[in-house]
Amino acid sequence: MRELLRHPIHTSEIVVGGQNNLIEGLKITCTGNGLSPGGSVIQVAGNGNRIRNFDISVRGSFPYGYGDLFGKGGPDVIKHKKHSGFLVTGSNTQVYGCRLIMRSYGHGFYIQQNAANIHFENCFVEGETRTTDDVLTETSGPAFDVSFRTWTANREGKFIVTPGYTKSLCEDGFRTYGGISNVSFKNCTAKNTRGGFELRTNNGIRLENCTTIGTERAYWVGNGAIVKNCKGDAAYGPLLFVEGSNVKVDITFVPTNSDRKVHALATIQGHNNKVILSKSGKASEKRQLPILVGYTHPEHGESMSPYSEGSCTNLYLVNKTGMPVVVGSKADN
């Protein structure tokens, strides 16, 4: 019945607007699929709040079942109504032991409006996935109605859903927007989300002992990021995108032997970066997933889209994964 509220776009259902609160043990479950024009289940907007042990199940978006194949909110092939989980816009927020189950097209945990000094610890977010092959079997519905036309081109330059890939049905597990500064994550996990940790801000990102499972892209970092003792797989998409400079990354690759199309283990651009990529255990990966040095991420991060070359200088790379390294023409030193 959310539609009956007729509230403005991007309005959250619950807003913590005060300061220095401790709120603990809240369980929120969305029932049905009532829609609204954006917004999240909960927004922490005040300064200095601590949130502990929340359990949130998110539903209520349109269309659901395709991820971002048909747009992200503009430009769109299909007009979206998103519903996200946990939004932070207030500085000095601490989030401990919170769990999100995403059955909606929207972000899990995300930070906006120049919030600073944010800490997440022992948090978990899980979406669900669907193969593009399954999408293409539809004989009615939103995707069929637009002839499966996508908003980004595939590697052949065609705007069409391409078989062989797996899409998350939600957006990113942990995401930053804009001038966010000093954000840390410890012992956090993203499973079956589009991006695991998409943290492209350039102001003090720190990750320690974090994990990604079955994401379209696991870790995506900008300038000055530190990623320590983290791990993830490349079942459905790349393990790492580095697009910034002065980055220090230490990630362990977990082989899965997925049959899905993945075109790279990592892409690295930028300057003065240190990247250490190890492999977990003795298991091997049957696919060849190259580490692309001097390459950009694909357009909009979409796995079906092609990669381009980008400047990369003064890189220190340690590759213990057994995967090949491809060095582009714009890489030097």
C-alpha positions as CSV (number, residue, x, y, z in Angstrom):
1,M,0.0,0.0,0.0
2,R,3.0,2.3,-0.2
3,E,1.6,3.9,-3.4
4,L,-1.2,5.4,-1.3
5,L,1.3,7.6,0.6
6,R,2.1,9.5,-2.6
7,H,5.3,10.7,-1.0
8,P,8.0,12.6,-2.9
9,I,10.7,10.8,-4.9
10,H,13.6,9.3,-2.8
11,T,11.6,9.4,0.5
12,S,12.7,6.7,3.0
13,E,10.1,5.0,5.2
14,I,12.1,5.4,8.5
15,V,14.4,8.3,9.1
16,V,16.8,8.6,12.1
17,G,17.1,12.4,12.1
18,G,18.3,13.0,15.6
19,Q,21.9,12.9,17.0
20,N,23.9,10.5,19.1
21,N,21.3,7.8,19.3
22,L,21.9,4.1,19.8
23,I,19.2,1.9,18.1
24,E,19.5,-1.8,18.4
25,G,17.7,-5.0,17.4
26,L,15.1,-3.7,14.9
27,K,13.6,-6.2,12.5
28,I,11.9,-4.8,9.4
29,T,10.2,-6.9,6.8
30,C,8.6,-5.6,3.6
31,T,5.5,-7.6,2.7
32,G,4.0,-7.6,-0.7
33,N,5.5,-5.5,-3.5
34,G,4.1,-2.0,-2.9
35,L,6.0,0.6,-5.1
36,S,7.2,4.1,-4.6
37,P,9.4,6.4,-6.6
38,G,12.8,5.5,-5.0
39,G,13.8,5.8,-1.4
40,S,15.1,3.3,1.2
41,V,13.6,1.3,4.1
42,I,15.7,3.3,6.6
43,Q,17.8,6.4,6.4
44,V,20.3,7.5,9.1
45,A,20.4,11.3,8.6
46,G,21.5,12.7,11.9
47,N,25.0,13.0,13.3
48,G,26.8,10.5,15.5
49,N,24.2,7.7,15.5
50,R,25.0,4.0,16.2
51,I,22.9,1.3,14.6
52,R,23.3,-2.3,15.8
53,N,21.8,-5.7,14.8
54,F,19.2,-4.6,12.4
55,D,17.6,-7.3,10.2
56,I,15.9,-5.9,7.1
57,S,14.1,-7.7,4.2
58,V,13.5,-5.4,1.3
59,R,10.9,-5.8,-1.4
60,G,8.9,-3.5,-3.7
61,S,10.5,-2.3,-7.0
62,F,9.7,-2.3,-10.7
63,P,10.7,-4.0,-12.8
64,Y,12.2,-6.7,-10.7
65,G,14.0,-9.7,-12.2
66,Y,16.5,-8.0,-14.6
67,G,19.0,-6.0,-12.5
68,D,20.3,-3.0,-14.5
69,L,19.9,-4.6,-18.0
70,F,17.3,-2.0,-18.9
71,G,18.7,1.1,-17.1
72,K,19.6,2.5,-13.7
73,G,17.2,5.4,-13.4
74,G,18.2,7.4,-16.4
75,P,18.6,6.8,-19.3
76,D,16.3,3.8,-19.3
77,V,14.8,1.4,-21.7
78,I,12.3,0.5,-19.0
79,K,11.4,3.2,-16.4
80,H,12.4,2.0,-12.9
81,K,10.9,2.4,-9.5
82,K,13.7,1.5,-7.1
83,H,13.5,0.5,-3.4
84,S,16.8,0.4,-1.5
85,G,17.7,-0.9,1.9
86,F,19.9,1.3,4.2
87,L,20.9,4.8,3.4
88,V,23.4,6.9,5.4
89,T,23.5,10.7,4.9
90,G,24.6,11.7,8.5
91,S,28.3,11.9,9.5
92,N,29.9,9.9,12.2
93,T,27.5,7.0,11.8
94,Q,28.5,3.5,13.0
95,V,26.7,0.4,11.8
96,Y,27.3,-2.9,13.5
97,G,26.0,-6.4,12.8
98,C,23.2,-5.3,10.3
99,R,21.8,-7.8,7.8
100,L,20.0,-6.9,4.5
101,I,18.1,-9.4,2.3
102,M,17.5,-7.6,-1.0
103,R,14.6,-8.8,-3.1
104,S,14.2,-5.4,-4.7
105,Y,16.0,-3.4,-7.4
106,G,18.0,-0.9,-5.3
107,H,21.1,-0.6,-3.3
108,G,21.8,-2.4,0.0
109,F,24.0,-0.1,2.2
110,Y,24.8,3.2,0.6
111,I,26.2,6.6,1.6
112,Q,25.3,10.0,0.1
113,Q,25.3,13.8,0.7
114,N,28.9,14.2,1.6
115,A,28.6,12.2,4.8
116,A,32.0,11.6,6.6
117,N,33.5,9.3,9.2
118,I,31.3,6.3,8.6
119,H,32.1,2.8,9.9
120,F,30.5,-0.6,9.0
121,E,31.4,-3.8,10.8
122,N,30.1,-7.3,10.7
123,C,27.4,-6.3,8.2
124,F,25.9,-8.6,5.5
125,V,23.9,-8.0,2.4
126,E,22.5,-10.6,0.0
127,G,20.7,-10.3,-3.3
128,E,19.7,-12.9,-5.8
129,T,20.8,-13.6,-9.3
130,R,19.4,-14.7,-12.7
131,T,21.0,-15.8,-15.9
132,T,20.6,-13.8,-19.1
133,D,19.7,-17.1,-20.8
134,D,16.6,-17.3,-18.5
135,V,15.6,-13.7,-19.2
136,L,15.6,-14.5,-22.9
137,T,13.1,-17.3,-22.5
138,E,10.3,-14.8,-21.5
139,T,7.4,-14.6,-23.9
140,S,5.7,-11.7,-22.2
141,G,6.5,-9.0,-19.6
142,P,8.6,-5.9,-19.5
143,A,11.7,-7.3,-21.2
144,F,9.7,-9.0,-24.0
145,D,7.8,-5.8,-24.5
146,V,11.0,-3.8,-25.3
147,S,12.4,-6.7,-27.5
148,F,15.1,-7.3,-24.9
149,R,16.8,-4.1,-25.8
150,T,19.5,-3.1,-23.2
151,W,20.7,0.4,-22.3
152,T,24.4,-0.5,-22.9
153,A,26.0,-2.1,-25.9
154,N,27.5,-5.6,-25.7
155,R,30.9,-6.6,-27.0
156,E,29.5,-6.8,-30.5
157,G,28.1,-3.3,-30.3
158,K,24.5,-4.5,-30.1
159,F,22.0,-3.2,-27.5
160,I,20.5,-6.6,-26.7
161,V,20.4,-9.0,-23.8
162,T,23.3,-11.5,-24.5
163,P,23.3,-15.1,-23.3
164,G,26.0,-16.6,-21.1
165,Y,26.0,-14.0,-18.3
166,T,24.5,-13.8,-14.8
167,K,23.0,-10.6,-13.4
168,S,22.2,-9.6,-9.9
169,L,18.6,-8.5,-9.4
170,C,19.6,-5.7,-7.0
171,E,22.2,-2.9,-7.2
172,D,25.3,-2.7,-5.1
173,G,25.9,-4.2,-1.7
174,F,28.0,-1.3,-0.3
175,R,28.1,1.9,-2.3
176,T,29.4,5.5,-1.9
177,Y,28.3,8.6,-3.9
178,G,30.0,11.9,-4.3
179,G,32.4,13.5,-1.9
180,I,32.2,10.9,0.9
181,S,35.2,10.9,3.1
182,N,36.7,8.5,5.7
183,V,34.6,5.4,5.3
184,S,35.7,2.0,6.7
185,F,34.4,-1.5,6.4
186,K,35.5,-4.5,8.6
187,N,34.3,-8.1,8.4
188,C,31.5,-7.2,5.9
189,T,30.1,-9.5,3.2
190,A,28.2,-8.9,0.0
191,K,26.6,-11.8,-1.7
192,N,24.8,-11.9,-5.1
193,T,24.8,-8.1,-5.4
194,R,25.7,-6.2,-8.5
195,G,28.8,-4.5,-7.0
196,G,30.1,-5.9,-3.8
197,F,31.9,-2.8,-2.6
198,E,31.6,0.0,-5.2
199,L,33.6,2.7,-3.4
200,R,34.7,5.1,-6.1
201,T,35.0,8.1,-3.9
202,N,38.5,9.6,-3.5
203,N,38.6,10.4,0.2
204,G,39.8,7.7,2.6
205,I,38.2,4.3,1.9
206,R,39.4,1.4,4.1
207,L,38.4,-2.2,3.9
208,E,39.6,-5.0,6.1
209,N,38.7,-8.7,6.1
210,C,35.7,-8.2,3.8
211,T,34.2,-10.8,1.4
212,T,32.3,-10.9,-1.8
213,I,30.4,-13.9,-3.2
214,G,28.7,-14.2,-6.6
215,T,28.8,-10.5,-7.5
216,E,28.9,-8.9,-10.9
217,R,31.9,-7.0,-9.8
218,A,33.5,-7.4,-6.4
219,Y,35.7,-4.4,-5.5
220,W,35.7,-1.1,-7.3
221,V,38.0,1.6,-5.7
222,G,39.2,5.1,-6.4
223,N,42.0,7.3,-5.2
224,G,43.8,6.4,-1.9
225,A,41.8,3.3,-1.1
226,I,43.3,0.7,1.2
227,V,41.9,-2.9,0.8
228,K,43.5,-5.3,3.3
229,N,43.1,-9.1,3.7
230,C,39.9,-9.2,1.6
231,K,38.7,-12.0,-0.6
232,G,36.2,-12.7,-3.4
233,D,35.4,-14.8,-6.4
234,A,34.9,-14.1,-10.1
235,A,32.0,-16.4,-10.7
236,Y,29.9,-13.8,-12.5
237,G,32.2,-10.9,-13.0
238,P,35.6,-9.4,-12.3
239,L,37.2,-9.4,-8.8
240,L,38.6,-5.9,-9.0
241,F,38.4,-2.6,-10.8
242,V,41.1,0.0,-9.8
243,E,40.4,3.4,-11.4
244,G,42.3,5.7,-9.0
245,S,45.8,6.4,-7.9
246,N,47.8,5.8,-4.7
247,V,45.8,2.6,-4.0
248,K,46.9,-0.3,-1.8
249,V,45.1,-3.5,-2.5
250,D,45.5,-7.0,-1.0
251,I,42.8,-9.4,-2.2
252,T,42.6,-13.2,-2.3
253,F,40.9,-14.7,-5.4
254,V,38.6,-17.7,-4.6
255,P,38.2,-20.0,-7.7
256,T,34.7,-21.3,-8.4
257,N,34.9,-22.9,-11.9
258,S,31.7,-21.1,-12.9
259,D,30.5,-21.6,-16.5
260,R,29.5,-17.9,-16.9
261,K,31.2,-15.5,-19.3
262,V,33.7,-13.3,-17.4
263,H,36.3,-11.3,-19.4
264,A,38.8,-10.3,-16.8
265,L,39.9,-11.0,-13.2
266,A,40.9,-7.3,-12.7
267,T,41.4,-4.1,-14.6
268,I,44.0,-1.6,-13.3
269,Q,44.4,2.0,-14.3
270,G,45.8,5.1,-12.4
271,H,49.2,5.9,-10.9
272,N,51.4,4.8,-8.1
273,N,49.3,1.8,-7.1
274,K,50.3,-1.4,-5.3
275,V,48.1,-4.4,-6.0
276,I,48.7,-7.9,-4.5
277,L,46.4,-10.7,-5.8
278,S,46.7,-14.1,-4.2
279,K,44.7,-17.3,-4.7
280,S,42.8,-19.3,-2.1
281,G,43.8,-22.9,-1.5
282,K,44.8,-25.5,-4.1
283,A,41.7,-25.3,-6.2
284,S,42.2,-24.1,-9.8
285,E,40.1,-22.0,-12.1
286,K,39.5,-23.6,-15.5
287,R,38.7,-20.2,-17.1
288,Q,41.5,-17.8,-18.2
289,L,40.7,-14.5,-16.5
290,P,43.4,-12.0,-17.4
291,I,44.6,-9.2,-15.2
292,L,44.3,-6.1,-17.5
293,V,47.0,-3.5,-16.8
294,G,46.3,-0.2,-18.4
295,Y,42.7,-0.9,-19.1
296,T,39.5,0.7,-17.9
297,H,36.4,-1.0,-16.5
298,P,33.7,-1.8,-19.1
299,E,31.2,0.9,-19.8
300,H,29.0,1.4,-16.7
301,G,30.7,-1.7,-15.2
302,E,28.5,-3.9,-17.4
303,S,30.1,-7.3,-17.9
304,M,28.7,-7.7,-21.4
305,S,30.3,-4.4,-22.5
306,P,33.9,-4.1,-23.9
307,Y,36.9,-2.8,-22.1
308,S,39.0,0.3,-23.2
309,E,42.6,1.2,-22.6
310,G,43.5,3.7,-19.9
311,S,46.7,5.3,-18.5
312,C,48.6,3.2,-15.8
313,T,52.0,4.2,-14.5
314,N,54.3,3.2,-11.6
315,L,52.3,0.1,-10.8
316,Y,53.7,-2.5,-8.3
317,L,51.8,-5.8,-9.0
318,V,52.2,-9.1,-7.3
319,N,50.2,-11.8,-9.1
320,K,49.9,-15.1,-7.2
321,T,46.6,-16.2,-8.9
322,G,48.1,-18.1,-11.9
323,M,46.2,-15.9,-14.2
324,P,47.9,-14.1,-17.2
325,V,48.7,-10.4,-17.2
326,V,47.9,-8.3,-20.2
327,V,49.7,-5.0,-20.5
328,G,48.0,-2.3,-22.5
329,S,49.8,0.3,-24.7
330,K,49.0,3.1,-22.2
331,A,50.8,1.3,-19.3
332,D,54.3,2.4,-18.3
333,N,56.8,1.7,-15.6
